[in-house]
Amino acid sequence: MGVLAVCWLPLNIFGEPLLWSWVAVGFVALVVAAGPGANSTPGKRVGHWFRSIGVAGRAAVIVLFIISFWVVQTTFTIPPRPVVSFAAGIISAVPLVVAAHLLIAGRPTGWRAHTPE
């Protein structure tokens, strides 16, 4: 995923001009969500719930999110630059999150879902 993010960024950064403040917000949002947010009590509860609903449940949540996003986009006039910039910030944070995980885990083979204790 980190490699794909690195490849995706140049293709999209040189298109429509980005709003760098929204890029920063997206970057910080993912770093906080993947780090301290995921390790907080509410983050652990959401993670546990998401893993407990199974593959079909996770797929349904993802599809519902996509449908909700599409409904909001088509119902309201939302300018695309902030959305694309926010997404670019999130995707630009992926290599950092992957690298941090590699440093902490020591190797990619150590990656697995945390099991509740």
N, C-alpha and C positions, 0 to 999 in steps of 0.2 A: 504494500500500500504506500509506503514511503517513497519507493522508486516511481510509482505511478503519479504520486503527487508532484514530485520533482519534474516529471515529464509534462504534466498537465499545466503547470504554472506558466512556463514561457509561452505556450500556445494561447493562453487566455489573457495574460498580462499585456501582450502587445496588441490586443484587439481594441475594444472600447476602453477609454481611459478609466482607471479605477479611482475610487474615493478612498484615499489612504487612511482616513480616520475610520472608515468602515472595515477596511482590511485589518487594522489594528484591533478593532473590537472583535472581529471574528477569530483572529489569532489568539487573543487573550481568552476568549470564551472557550475555545477548545482546550487550551492548556489548563485552564482552571477546572473545566469539566472532567478532563482526563486525569488530572492530578489530585488536588485537594478535594474537588467536588466528588470524585468517584470514591475517595477514601473517607468521606464524611458519613455519618450515620444515615442521613436520607439517601445519599448516593449508594451506599451499600444495600439499603432496602430496595431501591429501584433496580439495582443490578441483580439482586437475588430474585425479585419478582420477574424481571425480564428473562432470566435463565429458567425460572420455574414454569413459565408458560409454554415451553417447548418450541420446536422449530416452527410449527404451524402458527402458533400464537405470535411469535416474533415476526414472522412474515406478515401476518394480519396487521400488527401494529405498524410495521413499516409501510404497508400499502395504505392504511388509514392516514398515516402522516402525509404520504405523497398526495392522496386525494384531498386532504385538508389544505395542503399547500396550494394545490391547483385551484381549489374553490376560492381561496382567499385571493390568489393572483387574478382570477378571472372576474371576481365580484368587485374588487376594489382596484382603483388605479394606483398601483404601486410602481414607482420608477425602478427600472431594472438596474441602474448603476449601483445603488446601495446593496441590493440583493446579490448581485454578481461580486461586488467588492467584499461583502461579508463572507460569501462562499470562498472567495480567493484567500481570505484570511484564515478560514478554517482549514482549507486544504494546505496552505503554506505551513500550518502548525503540525501537520501530520508527520513530516520527517523528524521534527524535534521530539514529538511524543514517542515515535518509534525508536529513535536514538536513545532517548532517556530510558525507555523500557529495556533496550539492549544493555545499556550500562548497568542497570539495576539487576536484571535477570542474569547477565553474564553471557548469554547465548540465546539465539532464537528458539532452540529446541526446548528451552525451559518455559516457553509461553504456554499457558493454559488458563482456563477460567478458574478464578478463586472459588474454592468450595467453602460453603459456610461451615463454621466450626460449632 
